[in-house]
Amino acid sequence: MTKPELTQRFLAEGLPRFRADQVYQWLHAKGAESFDEMTNLSKSLREALLQKYYIFGVTIEKKLVSAYDDTVKYLFRLDDGEYIESVLMHYHHGWTICISTQAGCRMGCAFCATGMGGLARNLRPSEMLSQITTAQRDNGIRISNIVLMGMGEPLDNYDNVMRFLELVSDVDGVGIGMRHISLSTCGIVSRIYELIERRPQFTLSVSLHAPNDALRSEMMPINRRWGVDELLEACRAYAEATHRRISFEYSLIKNKNDTDECARELAGKLKGMLCHVNLIPVNTVKGNGFERSSPGQIQRFIKILEDSGITATVRRTLGADINASCGQLRRKQKEGSDGTVQQDR
């Protein structure tokens, strides 16, 4: 619930307004996991709340800490026994968390570990919030940036994600502003146009991974519904309406989409758009045979883009020793497998 919704509900039940303020602070600012933690509420009120309300959150099932850097990977358990993953990363500007928006994913991208098991269900807004507050409490830190780039397709869980964004940016709650949030999508064009109507101020990241329909449809089934040109048209409209730079995610796969020809075609498609290309050397996903591009070819790809006026960088690798990309922990937990799977969007 938003703060006004919670206040309205409490007032209707004859409770004073300040009680709604207290409960909201416990849930959103302090990340309380139970009513028993709300020590400034009377015991009778806590018991009454327990009879009427339930706090949907996450609990830590497994935690991996990198020996190389401060990266922490979580396997979280949901109340119904499903599992999701989050990754906490430390940068010079502060702490960033990559959260999941679904348990599993139905998009079926060829290079993605999460999609191999299909979609179990959408996450509630509270379960997205709980990934943040649980990580903060567990590490005694304040998270300053959020990326919705973990398990699931955020725009396939549109209503819950929009509610989550409203809640997480509330100054009376977690208080992380929209300009410190990135949302990643594989390209649900109809939802991108709905976002345009909202004029959001978060960063939109689009998983592109190929410059043409033949190649992208082979890797990403969503492209059979909305092709590259249709997707890029929506992206141009988004950038023009919001004046926010779009980040294009591009996983480099050896001898598949990392060629000079692909780089030149990509540069031509993006020319004139307010955008940035985030190149990601693909990780190994058991069963698909993809290999990462050589360092030399990565640099050639970057040079071709930059020579055409397109800004491009290579994503910094964090938590390499704990397989910090999402998907593999959940898969191992559900299947009891110890195979190597590493790549999400």
N, C-alpha and C positions, 0 to 999 in steps of 0.2 A: 504493500500500500504506500501511496505517497503520504506526505505529512498531512495535507488537507483531508484526504480520505480517512486516515486513521483518526484524526481529530473529530470528524463528523460521526464516525462510528462510535467513538467513546462518549461523545456528547449525547447521542441517541440512547446510550445505555445508562445515562445519568452520571457518568464519570466526569470530573472536572477537566478542563482543557490541558492543565499542566501535566496530567497523567499521560496524555497522548504525547506531549513533548518528551517526557521522561522515557517512555517506551521506544519512541522513535530514535532517540539518542542512543539507547542501549543497542538497538538493532543495527542502525546504520553507521553511527560514528564509532561505536565500541565493538561491534560485531558479536554481540551476545548470542550464544548458541542455545540458551535455555532461559526460561523465565526465572529460575532459581538464582541466576546471576544478577538479576535486577534488584539489588539490595536496598535501594531507596523506595521500593514499593512494599507495602505491607504484605505479610505472608498470606492473608486472606485474599488480597487482590491478585497475588501471583497464582494462587490456586484457582481463582475464578478465571483468569486468563488461560490457564492451562486446560481448563474444561472446554473453552470456546475456540481457541486458536492453536495453530501448529506452526512452528518455525521450520521451514524447509531450507536446509543448508547442506554442507558437505563435511565429511570427516576424513582425516588423513589415513589412508590405507598403507601407503608406501611413500618414502621420501628419499631422494637421491641427491647428494651434494657433490658438486664437481671439485676435484682436487686441483684443477687448473685455475679456476676463477670462482666467483661467488654464486654461480648459477645453481638454482635448486629446482629439481623436477618433482612434482607431486602426482601421485595417483590418488584421486579422491573417490570415496565411496558415497553414493547417493542413498537416500532413505529406502529406495526400493531394490537396492542391491546392484544397481548399475554403476559403472565406473567411468570417470572422465580424467583428463590430464590437464595440468597447468604448469607453466614454466616461469620462474622468477629470475630476472636477470639484472645485474648491476652494471650501470653505465656511469660515466663521469657526471652526468646530469641528475642521477638518482636511480631509483628502483623502477623497473618496468615489469609488468606481469602479462603474460600471454595466456588468455583464458579460453575455455571451451564454451560453445553455445548450444551444442547438441551432444547427446551420447551416441557416438557414431556419426555417420554421414551417408546420404543417399546419392551424392553426386558422382561417385564412381571414377574419380580421376586415376589414371593408370599409375602414377608415381606416388600415390598417397596411401600411407599405412592405415589411416582411420577408415577410409571408404571400403576397405577390403571386407569388413564385417557388416556393412550396411548400416542403416539407421535404426537405433533402438527407440529413442524418443527425443523430443525437444526439452531443453532445460527451461525451468522457470526463471523469472528475473531474480528471485531470491537466491537461486543456486548459482547464478553468475556472480552476484554480489558476494556470496559466501566464499567463493574462490579467492577474492581479494582480501576480505577481512580475516579469513583464516590464515592466509600467508603473512599478513601484517602481524597478527598476534603471535604466530609461531616464530617469527624472526625478530620481533620487537622493532619493526621498521615502519616507515610511512611510504607507501607506494605513490609515485607521482605520475606514472604513465600506464596506459592500458592498451593492449592490442588484442582485438578479437580475431585471432588467427590460429587458435588451437583446434580442437576437434569440432567438426561440424561446419555448416555453411550458415553464417549469421542471417542472411537474407531469406533463407528457407525457414527461419524461425522469427519472422519479421516482427510480429506484434510484441512478443516477449522481449526481443532485443531492443525495440524502441522504448519499452517500459523500463528496461534495465538502464538504458542511457539516461532517461529522465531521472531515475533514482540516484545513479552513481554520481551525477553531476550536481546534485542538490547540495548547496553550501551548508545545509544543516545536517548532512549525512556524511558520506565518504568524501564528497567535495572535490572530485577530480573533473576539471573542466573539459569541455568538448575538444578544445585544441590540443589536449594531451591524450586523445584517444584515436586509435586507428581501427578501422573496420575493414576486414578483407572479404572479398567475394569472388567466386569463380565466374560470375557474370550473369546474374539473373536480371536481365535488362528491364523487365517490367518494374521490378523493385527499385532499380536505380532511378527511374523516372519518378517513382513515389518519393524517394529521398529528396529529389530536386525540389519538390513542392514544400518540403520541410526546411529547406535552406540550412542543412546542418553544417556545423563548423568543425566536425571531426575530419580526419584524413581518410579518404577512400582509397583502399589498396585493391587492385584488380589482378587476379591471378590469370595472366595472359599466356605465357609459356610457348607461344608460337605466333608467327606473323601471318599465317594464312589458314583457311578453313580445312584444307586437306590434312595438314599436320596437327592442328589443334583438335579437330574432331577425333583423330586417332587417339589422342591422349586424354581429352576431356569431353565426355558425352554431352555436357551442357551446350557445347558448340553446335550440335545438330539442331538445337532449338533456336539459338541466337548466334549467328555467325560473327566472325571477327569484325567485319565492317559495321554491322548493326551494333555490336557491343561498343566499338570505338566511337560511333556516333553518339551513343548515350553518354559516354565518358566525356566527350567534348562539351556536350550540353551541361553536364554536371559541373565541370571546371568553370565554364562561363557563368553559370548561375550562382555558384558559391564563391568564386574567386579563390578556390582552394586547389592546390596542386595535387594531381592524382599520382599515386605510386603504382607502377606496373611491376608485379612480381614475375620473374622470368627464370625458371629452373633450367640451367644449362645441362643438356644431356649429350654426351659424346656422340658425334657423327649422326645426330638426329635433328637438333634444333640449334646447334652451336656454330653452324657454318657461316662463312663470310656472306653467302647469299641471304641467309636468314637475317643476319645483322643489317644488311642493306635494305631488305624488304621491311623489316621492323622500323628502321629509321624513317623510311618513306611514309609508313602508315601513321607514325606519331608526329610527323613534322608540323610545327605550328601549335601544338597542344601544350597547355600548362601541365607538365608532367615530369616524372623522374622514373628511371628504370632501375629496379633493384634486382641484380643478378644473383642467383643462388646456385652454386655448384651442387648438383643433385646428389643426395645420399643414396646408399644402396637399400633397395627394398626387395626382400626375398621374393623371387618368382617372376620379376619383370625384366631382369637382365640389363637394366640401365646402368651406365657408367658415367662418372663425372668427367667433365671436360678437362683437358690439360691446362696448366697455368698459362702457357703460351697462347692457347686459343682463346682463353678467357680475356686476356689482354687485347688480342686482336679484335674481339667482339666489342669490347669497350671503346677501342679507338675508332672503329667504324661508326659507332653511335655518336661519339663525341665530335668527330669530324663533320657530322651532319647536324650538330647543334643540340643533340639529345644528351642530357645529363644522365650518367650511369655510374653506379657503384656496385661493389660486391658485398653481399651481406656478411657481416662479421660473424664468425663461428664462435658460439659460446656453449659451454657444457658438452664438449665433444666426447668426453669420457663417460658421460651418462646418457648418451643418445637423446639430447634435449629436444629434438623435434617430436611432435605429438603423435601418438598412435600405437607405439610398440608396447608400452607398459600395459595398457588396457587389453591389447590382444593377447599378451602372454598371460595375464590374469584370468581372462575368460577361457583361453584354450589350453593353458598349462604348457605353452610352447616357449622354447628358448631360442627360436630362430631370430635372425637379425633383420629387423624392419625399422626404418628410421625416418622416412620422409613424410611430412605433412605439407600443406600448401606453403 
